[in-house]
Structure formats: structure tokens, C-alpha cells
Amino acid sequence: MVLVDDMGWGDLGIYQNDRLKKGLPAMQNPNLDKLANEGMLLKRHYTSCPVCAPARASLFSGVHQGHAKVIRDRSFDMPLENNHTLATVLKEAGYATAMIGKWGLAGGQEMQGSPATSSAYPTKRGFDYYFGYLDHVTGHKHYPKEDKAAPQVKSKVNGIWDGETLITGQCDKAYSTDLLTARAKKWIVDTHRQDPAKPFFLALTYIAPHSELEIPTGPYPAGGGLRGGMQWLGEPHRLINTAQGKINSWIYPRYAKKDWPMAEKRYATMVARVDDGIGDLVQLLKDLGIDRNTVIVFTSDNGPHDEGGQNPQFFRNYGPFDGVKQDIWEGGCRVPTIVRWPGRIPSGKSSDLPCQFQDWMATFSNMAGRSAPWRCDGVSLLPTLTGKGKQAASPVYIEYCAKKSASRLKTPGYADFAPQRRRAERGEMQCIYLGKYKGVRSNIQSHEDAFEIYDTLKDPGERRNLADTAEGSKMQRQMHEQVLRMRRIYDYCHPTRGRCAERPYDSVPVPSVAVPGKDELSVDARGENHVFYIHIPEDGEYKFRLRLDGKDARGFVRLWDMQLVDADFNYDGKSEATSSMAEGTTEGDARKSGKRGILLQAGYHRVTVSCTKGTGFHLYRDPGGEELVPLNKEG
């Protein structure tokens, strides 16, 4: 899985090649074009948040931002909760696992973590091996040894970690994209040769093309794969074969003589370097004979940035949309996504299915022959990718607040954006898909604020607000109810950084129904999912407890689509699991974290209890402490 940093949907060939034909400034990335031509382009794939850390947290934990326990909004370097991750899921399925690149979810000291101080170091979240940029701010430095560390970094060292060893001092002239590509190739080769029959999962998370706009020392080495391209030498002070020449100096020849601003030449060069790395990696898979049995997913953490002098209007990196990084308009949250799997995914295909980051946990589980963890909010995309089976709808949902981003409080005033969005306050933002409609609202003041409603398939630029139509009016009510039924109030408090992600709609009770939907009451064929209704006597704040019967029992409870009680990953089988949002978190202030109950409206609420087969379950509601008796089909 290749994750780039701040690359826009419009950077792909599907958009740039058309600009080239029209004589407009355009980037050329032949290896990404080839990857798309040999696989499938997901044209409506969404990040979980239009900024780095929360997007990555949702991607790796398989939950949307309404269920992230620790990392929401701008909570950089906070500790990813101790629960299922892409790595733990695939490790349990027999895969070797590695993270190479930017993490930013480790916890410990802000902007300066280590294996000792970071409770969520990658190897503590399911990865067998880690190499790369542990901290958020270090991930802005493309020459980790030569670049001056940010003022927040007390050690004054840009931390590059190889396992548990700090190797920044050995990274002479090691350009970030080259360094990460070379180390990824080395890990793939070593892992495959050690046990050719063992499958592997590699998360390769480049820091390009994020600002700072730094460029390589020289051209990409000729060839690719086993014997060419980028190579890991492993010699101190010459770790890779491009660790020579002048740092931050080389522009790709196809851009060097263009009459473009230098910032745009640099940006195009950064993307081109990633493009070369992708071609190199594909060739390596071919050289090893595992090309047709390896899935490649390429995507970006959010939309394009407007930082470091880069002007996304020049290439129109946001494509035919409005919005950039930190916007929830399409340009900020619809991300470039390509999936290649020769022989299983038909070549040259594309999909308009709205889908989101949390779907990869379900998809990878499906590919590995496993069921996704109950906590996972996503659905498997395998039916769409392979053209076989029925595709379930993905629960696309975003919530984000830009208020703490002092220099990015408003959407840019670009002339090609809709007039009402130019220089508009971002503030509290929320987005949800229901059916074919996207509901979006920004600068939210209360839960009563209306959603703008768009059919983004027919109207990708979000120009025709359907809120005043008959269908839009119907969707308005459903969206207002659904956003309360599918998220939890943020309830994590860090001892030094406090609490974030307080929302204007946190004080609104989850809506009930007056009459239970008997047609929904069920137990599935495997005996794992029990669906029923509970009665809440009056409006108020409630807490829940779950007790399971049986050895090695595991369970999970949802109220509507909201995660209620987790008795799975961290459950010890000896005590009750609770609805506290502090379960599985680390470094939190125990006196303040996970103390809030759930505001519920009086009436009936749908509950789904998932548990291992043969497990008896007992669900209790507080205050009162009584066990909730499921309503059966006879009422």
C-alpha cells in the first residue's frame, strides 16, 4: 500500500494528460499512468479527513473519524489506539508486515517520539519492522540529516528510525523518496528470499509531495527492479546509491526549461520522483516473479496543499473540483486512488463507487480470506475491484475542524471555485454520503445547520445544491439523524495536550424511533450478529456494560451504526467491557478520559451484538443497572 502526502486527485494522468493536450501546464507521470491502465482507478475514493494525522489514523485502524478514539482534528503525534490495525489483521492471517515511511501516530513527546517514549510505535501496532519518519514535523524534511530540525524538536535532530535505532546521522544526502524506495525494495527482497511462500504487507508512506518543496540530488538511476533503479547500499553515510551530488538541486529535464515558477517545477519534480519509484517497485515484483500475485494500492492522505510557495491553481491539482487540503469539498477529500492486481482486477477499468479509507481494512481482510474485525467501519471493495459479487455501500463520513490551523482558516479564494466558497470560513466541517447524495456543511454553529446536498456523480464541482428539492428535503432529515447515529462524542484527554474535537452537535441526543422495525430483527446464519431493539425510558445520558459467557469469548456492540461496546481486541474475558471511549487508548488522562455517557432520545434504538459463536451475552444499561432484554420478533 503506497500512501503519498498531499497529492491531489488532479495530479493523476486522467486529468493532467488532458491538460497537456490542451497546451496547459501539466505534469507527466508515465508509471502512474501505466499503473492505472493495468488496474482500476477509483474515481470517487475519499480520505477520512482532509488533513494528515486523522486521515492516517482512520486508514490504519479501519474506522471513520466519528469513531477514532484519539486522533481527530489536528492531534498530530498522538498515540493511535491499541486495537486492530491493517498490520495486526494481516499478521494474524500469516503475513509479514512492515511500515516504511511516515507514521505520525506514535504518541510520546510531541514532535519528538522514540521507541521508548511512544506507546504507539509502529512495532507496537502490528508491524514486524519499521523504518522511517516517526514524527509529523520531521516528515516535512526531505533531507533528514542536512535539513534544520523544526523549533519544536528539542533534540534538534530529524528522527529517522531503522527498527529501534536512530540513524539520522548516517543519512548523508539521502533524499526522502529515494531513501524510502530503496529501503522498501530491500525489505521486499529480503522477506521474499527468506520465505518465498509467506505473503507480506508493506505500507510505504512517502512524505512527498508535501512541502518543503525539496528536490533530488540527481537523476533517477537507470533501470529498475533487482539490479537497477534505486538500491539500498546500507553503508553509513552512503545508505543509497543516489547519496551524492548537491542536495536539493535537480529538476527533471522535461520541466527544467519550462517557463514555469520554480515552485511548480519543484512540485512536479517531487511527484515525478514518486512516479519513478512506483515503476521501480513494479519492476522488482516482476523480477521476483510475484507481480501477478501482489496487490498494489496507491492513494494520498488528503487533497493538494497550498504551502511552501506551491500554488495548486497552476496545475489545478484539485482537478475539476473546489477545495484543497483542509477542505471537505471534493478537491480536499477526494483522493487519487489506483489498485493493480493482474489477473484479478481487469485492466483499464474505473469505478465511480463512493468509498473511503476504512474500506481497506475490510478489503484486505477479504483478500486474506478473513472477516473484517467487528470494529471496522468499512466494507470490502473486492466486488467492485474484481467485478464479482454484490458491492455493499461504504459509510463515507468526515468530521474535521480547522480552527486550530491559524494560517488556514478559510478556503482559498481561487477564481475557479464557486463564489460562495472563496475565502469562506472553514470552521467545523462535516460530510456524509447517503445513497447517491453527498451532504456537506462547513462553519457549523449548531446541529440545526442545513446540509448542502449534491449528486457528485452528475455534479462533481458541487455547483447545484439540491437541498431545496423534494428529494433534497427528504435527505436533509435523514442526514441530520444519521450523523448522530454513526459517531461517538470525542472523549480522550491527554495529560499535557488536553482534549480536542469538541463538536457543536455533541449535546444533541441520538434520535430514536417510536415503533421498533420488526423486519430488521434477526440473527445471521453464522450466529454472530444479533439484531434487536432496546427501549430507553427518557431523554438522558446513558452508559452500557457487556458481559460475555464462554471461554475465549469475544464480542462487539453497535447502537444504530455507532460503536457502543468493544469486547474484542483488548478483552480479557474476566471483566465486563464498557461503553467508555477510553478502552484501548494509551497516554490518556484516566481521570478525564472515557467518562462521558451517550445522549439518547427516549424511545426505541436498534442494537447489533456481534460475538463468537455459542457465546451468551448480557447487556446492561446505566443508570439503573438492569439487564436489557432483547425484543424478539413477537414483540
N, C-alpha and C positions, 0 to 999 in steps of 0.2 A: 504494500500500500504506500503510494507516494503522495505526500501532502506537501504542497508548496505554500508559501506565506505571502498573502496579499496579491495573488494573481487574479485578474478579473475574467469574467465569462467572455468578454470581448477580446481577450488576448488569444483565444483559440483561432485556428485556421478557418473555422466555419464563418467567422466574422472578418478576420484580418485579410484573408485571401480575397474576399470581395472588395475590400478597401484597396488592395493592391491593383486589382483590375480597373478600378475607377481612377487610379493615379493619385490616391490619397496616401499620406504617410502610413506605412504598415509594417508589421513585423512578420518575419518568415521563420517558421519553426517546423521544418520538414519531418522530424522524428515524431513530434506530437501529431502532425497530420497523418503520418503512417499508422501510428498507434490507433487513431480514431478510425481510419479506413479499414484496419484489420479487426476492429472490435465494435463497440457500441458507444455512442455519445448519449449521455443522459442530459437532455436539454433543459429539464426543469428539476435539477437537483439542488437542494438548499443546504447551506450551513445551518447549524443550530443557533448561531449567534453571529452578528456582523463584526465581531472583534475576536482576537486570538484565543486567549486562555479559555473562556467559556465554550467556544466552539470546539476546541481540542478535548476539553473535559467531557462534553457530550459525545463526541466521536468515540473516544476510548472507553467510556463507561456505558454506552448504549442507551442513554436516556436523553430526553429533550431538556431544555433549560427550565422547564417547570418542575423538574424532579432532581436536578443537580443539587446535591446536599451542601456542597461547599463553594464551588466555583461558579458564580454568576456575576454578571456585570464585569467590572474591571478588577477582579480579585486575582491578579497575576501572582504566580508562585505560591498560591495557597495549596494545601495538600489534597489531591484527588482522594475521594473516599475509598476506604478499604472494602471493595466489593468486586463483583465481576468486572473484568475488562476484556477488551479484544484478546489480550495476551493470555489471561487466565483461561478463557473459554477454549482457545485453540491449544493451549498447553495441556489441558485436560483431555483434549481429543488426540494427543500424541504428537503435537507439533513442537519443533524447536522454535524459540521466539527471540526476537531481537528488536530493539529500538535504536536507530541510528539517526541522530539529528537533534532538533529542538524538542524539549519536553515542556518546561514551564509550568508544571503541575506538581512540583515535588514537595512544596512546603518548606519548613525550616526557616532560615533567615531570609527576609525579603530581598530579592535580587542577589543573593549570595548563599546558595544551598550547597550541600555536600552529602555524600552517602551517610555520614554520621548524623548530620543535623536535620536531614529531610526525611520525614516519616513516609513520604510517598515517592521515594526514589524509584525509578523505573523497575529495578530488580525486586522491589517490594510490591509491585503491582503486576507481577506475572511475566516479566521479561527475563529470559535467561541471561541476556547480555545487553549492555548499554554502552553507547559511545556518542558523545556529542555535547550540545549546549544545554546545560541543565536549567539555567535561569532565563527568564523572559528578556531582561535588558541585555544580557550577554548575546542573545540571539539577534541583536542588531549589528554585531561586529563581524564583518566578513573576513577580516584578518585578525584572529583572536590574539595572537602574540603581539603584533605591531600596533594594533589599534588601542587607543587610550580607553581604559575602562570608564564606564559611566560614574558620575559622582556618588551615586547611591552604593556602589560596590566598595565596601570598606577595605577589602584586601587589595584593591587596585589591580586585580587580575581577572581577565575574562576566562571563566572556568570552562575548560574542555576536559571532559572526563572519559577515560577509557576503563570501563569497569568501575573500580573504586580508586583509580589513580588519576591524579590531576596532571595532565600532560601539556598544558598551555605552553610551557617553556620549550617544548620540542616542536611547536607548530610554526617554525620559520616559513614565511611566505606561503602559508597553506590557505589558499582561497576557499571559502566555506563550501561552495558547491563541489569543487574538486575534491576536497577533503572527505566530504560525506559520501560522494560517489565511489571514491577509491575504497573507503572502509566498508561500504555496503558490498561491493564486488568481492572483497577479501572474505567477508563473513559468509557470503553465499557459497563461494568456492570451498572454504574450509568445512562448512556444515554439510555440504553435499558429499564431499570426498570422505568425510568421517563416517557417514552412514547414508548412502545413496537412496535407501528405501524410506528414510524418515522425512516426512513433509516439514516444511518450515513456513513461518510467518515473519516477515520483515516489515516493520514500519519505518520507512525512510522519509524523514521530515526535514526537507530543505528549509533554510532561512531566507532564501531568495524567492521573489524579488523585493522583499521588504527593505525599506530604507534602513541603513545608509546605502546610498547608490554607489556601491563599490564594484569594481570590475576586476577580471583576472590579470595575471602577470604575462600571459601569452596565449597563443592559440591552443585549441584542444588537441591533445596528442592524436596522431593518425591511427586509423583502425578502430578497434573496439573489442570487447569481449575478453577472452582469456589472455591473449597475447598482445593486444593493442589497447588504445584508449587510455583511460585513467588507470593508474596502477598504484597499489599500496606498497611502498618500499620498507616502511617500518623503521627506518634509520633515524635516530634522534637528530633533529634539525633538518632532516630531509625525509619527511614521512611519506610524501607522494612525489610522483615524477614531474609535477609542474611547480615544485617548490624552488623556483629560480627566477631570475629576471627582476624587473621592477614591479613592486606591488601597485595595484590599483591603476594600471596604465594601459590595458589593451582593449581596444574596441573591435568588434567583429568587422572584417573588411566590407561586408555588404551594407554596413551602416556608417563606416568611418567617413566617407566622402559626402554623405547626405547633408543637405542644408537644413539640419535639424538642431534644436537646442541640445547642448551637451547632456543635460539631464535625461533627455529622451534617448539619446544614443546609449547612455549608460544603462537605462532601464531595459532597452531592447537587448543589450548585450547580456544582462543578467538572466533574462528569460531564455536567450539563445544558449547560454551555458547549461541551464537545466535541460533544454531540448537535447543537447549533445549527450548529457548524462543519461537520459532516457534511452537514446539509441544505443549507447554503450551497454547498458544493462540488458536490453533485449537481446543484443548480440551475445552477451555472456550466457543467457539462458539457452540460446541456440547451441553455443559451443559445448555446453554441459549436457545437451540432449534432453532438457526438461522444459523447453519452450512451450510445448503444446499442453503440458500438464501444470502450468503455472498461471495463476490469475494475476493480472496487473490492474490495480485501481489507481487512477491519477485524479487528484482533486486539489482544491485550495481551501484554506481555512475561512476565508471571507472574500468580499469584493476588493477591488483595487484601491490602493492607498493614494493619498494626495500629499505625501510627505517628502522631505529631503529635496525639494525642488521639482519633483515629478508632477506633471500636470496630466491627469488622466483624460483630459479633453483631447490631447494631441493625437493619441492612437484610438481614442474613445474606448478605453479599456473596459468600461462598463457596458459596452455593446449597445443594443437598441433600447436600453432601459434608463431609468432615472436612478440615481443613488450611487454611492461609493462605500467604502469601509465605514462602519458605524451607522449606516442607514439600513432600514428594513424594507426600503423599496427594492425592486428586483436587482438593480445594479449592485447593491450592497450585500445581498444574501443569496442570490442565485449564482452558483459557483461552477467553474469549468470542471467537467467530470467525464472521464473516459474509462471504459472497462474492456480489457482484452483477455480473451480466453480461447485460443484457437481450437476449433473442433467442437466447442460447446456454445460459444456465442457467435452467431452469424456475423460475418464481416460487413462493414459498411452500413450498419443499422443505427438508428437513433430512436429515442423514446421521449415522449412528452409527459410521462408519468410524474406527477409531483411527488418527490421523495426527499429524505433528509438524512443527516449523518447517523442518527441512531439506527437506521436500517442496516448498516454494515454489520453490526453485531449479529442480527438475525440472519443476514445473508451468509456471512462466513460460517456461522453455526450450521446452517443448512448445507453449505458446500462440504463441511466436515462430517456430515451425517449425524448431526446432533440437533436437539431442540434448543432454541434460544433460552437463556435464563428468564425466569418469570419477571424479573425486574426490567428487562429490556423493553423499551417503548416502541421499538421498530418492528418492521415486518420484513420478511425475506423478499429480496428483489429477484430471486432466481427465476420465477416465472417470466418476468419481463426480459431478463437477460438471455434466457435460453429459448423463449417462445413456447415453453411447455408448462402447463398447469394454470391455475387461476390466480391472478395477482390480487392480493389484499391491498386496501388503501393504506397509505402511510400517514401517520398522525403528524403532519407538518405543523410545528408550533415554535414561536420565538417570543421571548421577552428580554428586553435589554434597556438599560438606562445610560444615557451618555452624559449625564450631569457632572460626573467627576472627570470628564475629559475636557479640561479647561479650554484648550485651543480648538476643540471640535464640537462645539455646542450646536452648530447649525449645519444643515445640508448645504453644500456649495451652491452658489448662485449661477451655475452654468447655463448658458443661453439655450441649450438643447433640452434642459429639464423643464417640466411643466411649471408655469409661472407661480402657482401656489406653493411649490416646493423649494423654490430658490430662496436661500437664506432663511428657511423655515426652522423653527426650534425643533430639535430632536427630542430632548427630554425623555420621558418614559415612553417606550415603544412596545407594541405587541402585534403579533401576526399569527393567523391561524388559517388553515385550509379546511373547508368543509365541502365535500364533493368536489365540484369543479371550480369553486369560488375561493378566492383569497380575501380574507378580511384583514385590514391593516389599520392601525391608528398610532399616531405619534403625539408627543407632548400631552400625554394623558393626564387629566386632572381628577377624574373620578370614573367609577365603573359605568356610569351612565353615558359617558362619551361614546359617540357613534363610531362604528367601523366604516371606513371606506371599503367598498366591495368591488372586486374586479374579476373578470374572467381572463386570466393571464395567458390562456392559450390563444384566444382571439385578440386580446389587447395586452401584449407583453409590456408596452410602455406605460400601462396603468393610467390611461387618459380618460376612460369613460367610467365614472363612478356609478355603480348600479344600485346604490343604497336607496334611491327614491323609486325604484321599480317595484312591481308587485313581488317578484322573486327576491329582490334585494331586501325588502322589508321583512319577508319571512326568514331569510338568512340572518338578518340583524339580530332577531330574538334568539335564534339557535346559537349564534356565535357568542352572544353575551352569556348564555347559560353554559356552553361547552368550555369556555376558557376558565370557568370556575370549577368545572368538574374534572379537569385533566391536569391540575397542577397543585403543588403544595406551597404554603407560605414558607419563605426562606427563614431558617431558624438556627443558623450556625453563628457562633460568636467566637472569634479568635482572641486569645488573651491580650495581644498587643494591637491588632488591627481592627478589632471590634466586629461589627455586623454590617452587612451591605444588603442590597436588593430588597429594600422595603418598597412595596408597590401601592398605588392609590386604591387598588381593588382588594387589598388584603383583608379589609374589615367587612366584606360582603359575604353573607352565608352562602354555602353551596346550595343551589336550588334543588328542591325535592319534587316528587310527583304525588298527586293526591290519591291515585289508584295504582297499585303495582302492575307492571306489564307481565301478565302471566305467561304470555307467549315466549318470554325470554328466560323463564326459569328452566334450568337444565343441569345435567351432569354429563360431561362428554364421555365418549366411548372408552377412553383410557382411565376414566375415574379420577382425573387430575383436577379438572376445573368444575367447581360447584357454583352455580349462579343462582342467587336468590335476592330477596329484598329484606331490609330491616326497617323498623319503624322508629322514628325519632319523635319524642313526645312534644318538644317545644324548641323554638329557636335557641341556640346557645352554643357554647364551646364544649366539644367532646374529645375524649381520648379513648384509645382502644388497646386491648391486650389479646394476644393469641397464645393458646396452649395446644400443643400437638401431642397425640398419643402414638407411641410406637418407637422402636429403636431406629436410629438414623433418620428420623422423620424430618422433612423439610417442608416449608410452606410459604405462601405469599398471598397477601390480601390487597385487592383494589376496591375502592369505593367509587362507583362510576368508572372513570378512566384514571383516577387519582391513585397513586401508590399510597397504601394505608399502613400495612404492617409487613416487615421483611423478616421472615424466619428461615432464610435460605443460606446465603454465603457465610455469614458470621454466626449462625445459630448453633448454640452448644447443646441443644436438646434437653437441657436440665432446667431451664427457667423459661418464663414467659417472654415472648417478644412483644414489643410495644410499638405504638404509632409515633414515637419520638423520632424527629428528623436528625437526631444526633447519632443514631445507630450507624456504626461503621466509619465514623469520622475520626480524625486524629488531630491533635494540637488544638482542639476546641476548648473553650472555657466551659467546663462541666456545670458551673453554677448558672450559666445563662443559655447554653445550647440545648436545643431539643425540648424546651419547656412548653411550647405553645400547643394547644389543642387545635381541633379543626372546627371551624364555624359551620354549623349545619342548620338548614331551614327545617322546621317541623314538617313531618310527612314521611314518605317512603323513599329509600335510597337503595339503588342496586349495588350489590356486593358480589365480587367474584373471589372465591377462595381456591387457590391452586395448591396442591400438595402431592407428595409422593403417594403412590397407590397404596390403599389399605390404611392410610393414616386417618385417625379420628381427629377432629379439630373442635376447639371451643373458643368462641369469640366473645369477648366481654367489652361492655361499654361503661366508661366512667364519665361523669359521676353516677353513682348508683351501684356499680359493680356487678350488675346482673348479666348472666349469660344471654346472648342474643339467640333466640330460637328462629331458625330459618323458616320463612313462609314457603310452604310447598305448593304444588300446582292446584291443590284443592283449597288453598287459602288458609 
